[in-house]
Amino acid sequence: MPGTIKTPVAIEKSSYVVNVAFEDENGNSCVPIYANWTLTDMDGTIINSRNAVGISNNELANNISIALSGNDLALSNNNAVRSEKRIFTIRGNYSSTYGTLPFTDQVIFTVQPLKSIS
């Protein structure tokens, strides 16, 4: 739990959608009881105040999409030369035949800087 999260590249200050498919311990699709997500850099610094962002019960499903944009994908210190890594972490609980179980998963993706166009 979760099942799959894609791992491509995001473009600086653009949009990037994290698609999450939740699965139980047997690989069956399921809906979590509770979930939240956090966005950090590789040092664990929270990006754009995205710490333990709750996913409402209305939004919880066996597949969800979370859109990141703008300052979620801004490079630090106006870094216009190098790409930077971000870590998207999702946590929560789901109901299992073993009781309520916790889950944590994450994906690391790269934010590429925009290149000047002349």
SETORVO-225575 format. One record per atom (N, C-alpha, C): x, y, z; residue number from 1. Coordinates in pm, whole numbers, plus 50000, padded with zeros to 5 digits. Example, Ala and Ser with C-alpha at 12.3 -4.5 7.8 and 13.67 -1.06 7.14 Angstrom:
! SETORVO-225575
[[51319, 49431, 50780], 1],
[[51230, 49550, 50780], 1],
[[51320, 49670, 50780], 1],
[[51285, 49775, 50708], 2],
[[51367, 49894, 50714], 2],
[[51290, 50003, 50787], 2],
//
This chain:
! SETORVO-225575
[[50085, 49882, 50000], 1],
[[50000, 50000, 50000], 1],
[[50089, 50122, 50000], 1],
[[50079, 50219, 49918], 2],
[[50011, 50225, 49790], 2],
[[50072, 50128, 49689], 2],
[[50009, 50116, 49577], 3],
[[50055, 50024, 49475], 3],
[[50157, 50084, 49383], 3],
[[50118, 50182, 49304], 4],
[[50210, 50237, 49206], 4],
[[50206, 50390, 49206], 4],
[[50322, 50449, 49193], 5],
[[50335, 50593, 49177], 5],
[[50433, 50615, 49063], 5],
[[50399, 50698, 48968], 6],
[[50490, 50723, 48855], 6],
[[50610, 50805, 48900], 6],
[[50719, 50798, 48825], 7],
[[50842, 50865, 48867], 7],
[[50909, 50948, 48757], 7],
[[50837, 51030, 48680], 8],
[[50903, 51107, 48575], 8],
[[50966, 51237, 48623], 8],
[[50983, 51327, 48529], 9],
[[51047, 51455, 48552], 9],
[[50943, 51566, 48546], 9],
[[50956, 51664, 48636], 10],
[[50871, 51782, 48636], 10],
[[50951, 51900, 48584], 10],
[[50882, 51998, 48530], 11],
[[50946, 52120, 48481], 11],
[[50924, 52231, 48583], 11],
[[51030, 52306, 48609], 12],
[[51027, 52415, 48706], 12],
[[50902, 52502, 48693], 12],
[[50832, 52523, 48807], 13],
[[50714, 52608, 48819], 13],
[[50601, 52572, 48721], 13],
[[50602, 52451, 48671], 14],
[[50495, 52405, 48584], 14],
[[50396, 52324, 48667], 14],
[[50346, 52216, 48614], 15],
[[50255, 52127, 48686], 15],
[[50307, 51984, 48680], 15],
[[50279, 51910, 48783], 16],
[[50319, 51770, 48791], 16],
[[50211, 51698, 48871], 16],
[[50158, 51591, 48817], 17],
[[50051, 51518, 48883], 17],
[[50105, 51384, 48933], 17],
[[50087, 51361, 49063], 18],
[[50124, 51233, 49123], 18],
[[49999, 51146, 49125], 18],
[[50005, 51034, 49056], 19],
[[49893, 50939, 49053], 19],
[[49925, 50825, 49148], 19],
[[49833, 50799, 49242], 20],
[[49855, 50696, 49343], 20],
[[49744, 50591, 49332], 20],
[[49784, 50465, 49322], 21],
[[49689, 50354, 49322], 21],
[[49709, 50278, 49453], 21],
[[49608, 50273, 49537], 22],
[[49618, 50207, 49666], 22],
[[49586, 50059, 49655], 22],
[[49669, 49976, 49719], 23],
[[49649, 49832, 49721], 23],
[[49668, 49780, 49862], 23],
[[49596, 49673, 49895], 24],
[[49614, 49611, 50026], 24],
[[49734, 49516, 50022], 24],
[[49755, 49444, 50132], 25],
[[49872, 49356, 50142], 25],
[[49870, 49241, 50042], 25],
[[49754, 49214, 49981], 26],
[[49742, 49108, 49881], 26],
[[49745, 49161, 49738], 26],
[[49767, 49292, 49723], 27],
[[49771, 49353, 49591], 27],
[[49635, 49388, 49535], 27],
[[49531, 49379, 49618], 28],
[[49396, 49415, 49575], 28],
[[49371, 49564, 49594], 28],
[[49302, 49622, 49499], 29],
[[49268, 49764, 49507], 29],
[[49185, 49790, 49633], 29],
[[49216, 49901, 49702], 30],
[[49141, 49936, 49822], 30],
[[49141, 50088, 49841], 30],
[[49053, 50134, 49929], 31],
[[49041, 50276, 49961], 31],
[[49093, 50295, 50103], 31],
[[49190, 50384, 50123], 32],
[[49240, 50408, 50259], 32],
[[49135, 50470, 50350], 32],
[[49153, 50449, 50479], 33],
[[49068, 50512, 50580], 33],
[[49107, 50658, 50595], 33],
[[49239, 50683, 50587], 34],
[[49295, 50816, 50608], 34],
[[49425, 50823, 50527], 34],
[[49456, 50941, 50473], 35],
[[49584, 50960, 50404], 35],
[[49623, 51106, 50406], 35],
[[49755, 51131, 50406], 36],
[[49809, 51266, 50390], 36],
[[49939, 51256, 50313], 36],
[[49987, 51370, 50265], 37],
[[50111, 51370, 50188], 37],
[[50199, 51488, 50226], 37],
[[50328, 51469, 50200], 38],
[[50431, 51569, 50232], 38],
[[50525, 51581, 50113], 38],
[[50572, 51702, 50086], 39],
[[50668, 51727, 49979], 39],
[[50795, 51785, 50040], 39],
[[50910, 51720, 50016], 40],
[[51037, 51766, 50070], 40],
[[51145, 51764, 49962], 40],
[[51258, 51826, 49996], 41],
[[51377, 51809, 49913], 41],
[[51453, 51688, 49966], 41],
[[51568, 51660, 49911], 42],
[[51645, 51541, 49949], 42],
[[51700, 51551, 50091], 42],
[[51707, 51672, 50148], 43],
[[51754, 51690, 50286], 43],
[[51640, 51684, 50387], 43],
[[51518, 51666, 50339], 44],
[[51403, 51659, 50429], 44],
[[51339, 51794, 50458], 44],
[[51384, 51900, 50391], 45],
[[51325, 52031, 50409], 45],
[[51189, 52035, 50341], 45],
[[51087, 52079, 50413], 46],
[[50952, 52088, 50359], 46],
[[50949, 52192, 50248], 46],
[[50886, 52157, 50137], 47],
[[50873, 52246, 50022], 47],
[[50734, 52310, 50023], 47],
[[50729, 52442, 50013], 48],
[[50605, 52517, 49997], 48],
[[50500, 52485, 50105], 48],
[[50545, 52465, 50226], 49],
[[50456, 52434, 50341], 49],
[[50370, 52309, 50319], 49],
[[50417, 52217, 50236], 50],
[[50341, 52095, 50204], 50],
[[50378, 51983, 50301], 50],
[[50336, 51998, 50425], 51],
[[50366, 51900, 50530], 51],
[[50236, 51839, 50582], 51],
[[50223, 51708, 50571], 52],
[[50106, 51634, 50618], 52],
[[49976, 51695, 50566], 52],
[[49971, 51720, 50435], 53],
[[49852, 51774, 50371], 53],
[[49746, 51666, 50369], 53],
[[49636, 51689, 50439], 54],
[[49531, 51589, 50448], 54],
[[49454, 51572, 50318], 54],
[[49414, 51449, 50293], 55],
[[49327, 51418, 50180], 55],
[[49189, 51392, 50239], 55],
[[49092, 51471, 50199], 56],
[[48959, 51461, 50260], 56],
[[48893, 51328, 50226], 56],
[[48799, 51288, 50310], 57],
[[48726, 51162, 50287], 57],
[[48657, 51163, 50152], 57],
[[48611, 51279, 50107], 58],
[[48545, 51289, 49977], 58],
[[48640, 51260, 49862], 58],
[[48769, 51287, 49882], 59],
[[48869, 51267, 49778], 59],
[[48931, 51128, 49779], 59],
[[48921, 51058, 49892], 60],
[[48983, 50927, 49901], 60],
[[48913, 50827, 49810], 60],
[[48993, 50753, 49735], 61],
[[48944, 50650, 49643], 61],
[[49058, 50551, 49624], 61],
[[49036, 50445, 49548], 62],
[[49144, 50349, 49526], 62],
[[49252, 50404, 49434], 62],
[[49219, 50507, 49355], 63],
[[49315, 50579, 49272], 63],
[[49291, 50727, 49293], 63],
[[49395, 50803, 49323], 64],
[[49382, 50947, 49336], 64],
[[49494, 51016, 49260], 64],
[[49471, 51140, 49223], 65],
[[49571, 51221, 49156], 65],
[[49590, 51348, 49237], 65],
[[49715, 51382, 49264], 66],
[[49748, 51501, 49342], 66],
[[49832, 51593, 49254], 66],
[[49781, 51713, 49230], 67],
[[49850, 51808, 49142], 67],
[[49946, 51895, 49221], 67],
[[50068, 51900, 49177], 68],
[[50169, 51991, 49230], 68],
[[50193, 52098, 49123], 68],
[[50216, 52222, 49166], 69],
[[50239, 52328, 49068], 69],
[[50306, 52447, 49135], 69],
[[50343, 52545, 49053], 70],
[[50399, 52670, 49103], 70],
[[50515, 52651, 49198], 70],
[[50502, 52701, 49322], 71],
[[50611, 52694, 49419], 71],
[[50641, 52552, 49467], 71],
[[50551, 52456, 49442], 72],
[[50583, 52316, 49471], 72],
[[50701, 52271, 49385], 72],
[[50712, 52333, 49268], 73],
[[50815, 52293, 49170], 73],
[[50918, 52403, 49146], 73],
[[50925, 52501, 49236], 74],
[[51025, 52607, 49224], 74],
[[51161, 52553, 49267], 74],
[[51265, 52597, 49199], 75],
[[51400, 52558, 49236], 75],
[[51450, 52650, 49347], 75],
[[51531, 52595, 49436], 76],
[[51581, 52672, 49549], 76],
[[51681, 52778, 49505], 76],
[[51676, 52891, 49572], 77],
[[51771, 53001, 49548], 77],
[[51782, 53037, 49400], 77],
[[51670, 53036, 49332], 78],
[[51668, 53069, 49189], 78],
[[51772, 52989, 49111], 78],
[[51783, 52862, 49144], 79],
[[51877, 52774, 49077], 79],
[[51831, 52754, 48933], 79],
[[51897, 52821, 48839], 80],
[[51857, 52812, 48699], 80],
[[51945, 52717, 48619], 80],
[[52038, 52652, 48687], 81],
[[52134, 52568, 48615], 81],
[[52112, 52420, 48639], 81],
[[52092, 52381, 48764], 82],
[[52084, 52239, 48798], 82],
[[51943, 52196, 48833], 82],
[[51913, 52072, 48801], 83],
[[51786, 52015, 48842], 83],
[[51794, 51981, 48991], 83],
[[51679, 51964, 49052], 84],
[[51670, 51929, 49194], 84],
[[51573, 51813, 49211], 84],
[[51598, 51733, 49312], 85],
[[51510, 51622, 49345], 85],
[[51405, 51665, 49447], 85],
[[51287, 51608, 49435], 86],
[[51179, 51625, 49532], 86],
[[51135, 51486, 49577], 86],
[[51088, 51479, 49701], 87],
[[51034, 51353, 49753], 87],
[[50889, 51377, 49790], 87],
[[50800, 51303, 49727], 88],
[[50658, 51304, 49758], 88],
[[50632, 51180, 49844], 88],
[[50587, 51202, 49968], 89],
[[50561, 51092, 50061], 89],
[[50413, 51090, 50095], 89],
[[50354, 50972, 50089], 90],
[[50213, 50957, 50126], 90],
[[50204, 50858, 50241], 90],
[[50119, 50891, 50339], 91],
[[50103, 50808, 50459], 91],
[[49954, 50796, 50491], 91],
[[49922, 50692, 50566], 92],
[[49784, 50677, 50609], 92],
[[49757, 50542, 50671], 92],
[[49630, 50508, 50676], 93],
[[49585, 50380, 50730], 93],
[[49483, 50319, 50635], 93],
[[49477, 50186, 50635], 94],
[[49376, 50116, 50558], 94],
[[49325, 49997, 50638], 94],
[[49207, 49952, 50603], 95],
[[49145, 49841, 50672], 95],
[[49189, 49710, 50606], 95],
[[49234, 49617, 50688], 96],
[[49286, 49489, 50640], 96],
[[49221, 49375, 50718], 96],
[[49237, 49254, 50671], 97],
[[49191, 49138, 50747], 97],
[[49270, 49126, 50877], 97],
[[49383, 49198, 50885], 98],
[[49467, 49198, 51005], 98],
[[49437, 49317, 51096], 98],
[[49333, 49392, 51064], 99],
[[49299, 49511, 51141], 99],
[[49334, 49636, 51061], 99],
[[49338, 49749, 51129], 100],
[[49378, 49874, 51065], 100],
[[49529, 49880, 51060], 100],
[[49583, 49892, 50938], 101],
[[49728, 49892, 50919], 101],
[[49775, 50025, 50862], 101],
[[49895, 50068, 50902], 102],
[[49952, 50191, 50845], 102],
[[50020, 50161, 50711], 102],
[[50034, 50265, 50630], 103],
[[50115, 50254, 50509], 103],
[[50194, 50382, 50490], 103],
[[50307, 50370, 50426], 104],
[[50390, 50484, 50386], 104],
[[50455, 50446, 50254], 104],
[[50456, 50538, 50160], 105],
[[50525, 50516, 50034], 105],
[[50574, 50651, 49985], 105],
[[50670, 50650, 49895], 106],
[[50718, 50776, 49842], 106],
[[50773, 50757, 49702], 106],
[[50781, 50868, 49633], 107],
[[50841, 50872, 49501], 107],
[[50937, 50990, 49499], 107],
[[51051, 50969, 49436], 108],
[[51148, 51076, 49416], 108],
[[51140, 51115, 49269], 108],
[[51122, 51245, 49244], 109],
[[51119, 51291, 49106], 109],
[[51211, 51412, 49092], 109],
[[51243, 51443, 48969], 110],
[[51337, 51550, 48939], 110],
[[51262, 51672, 48888], 110],
[[51301, 51790, 48938], 111],
[[51249, 51916, 48884], 111],
[[51359, 51974, 48795], 111],
[[51327, 51986, 48667], 112],
[[51422, 52039, 48568], 112],
[[51406, 52190, 48558], 112],
[[51517, 52264, 48550], 113],
[[51507, 52410, 48532], 113],
[[51461, 52444, 48392], 113],
[[51391, 52555, 48381], 114],
[[51355, 52608, 48249], 114],
[[51480, 52664, 48185], 114],
[[51494, 52645, 48058], 115],
[[51606, 52701, 47984], 115],
[[51561, 52832, 47918], 115],
[[51651, 52929, 47912], 116],
[[51618, 53056, 47846], 116],
[[51593, 53033, 47698], 116],
[[51492, 53102, 47649], 117],
[[51461, 53095, 47506], 117],
[[51486, 53233, 47448], 117],
[[51569, 53238, 47343], 118],
[[51599, 53369, 47285], 118],
[[51523, 53391, 47156], 118],
//
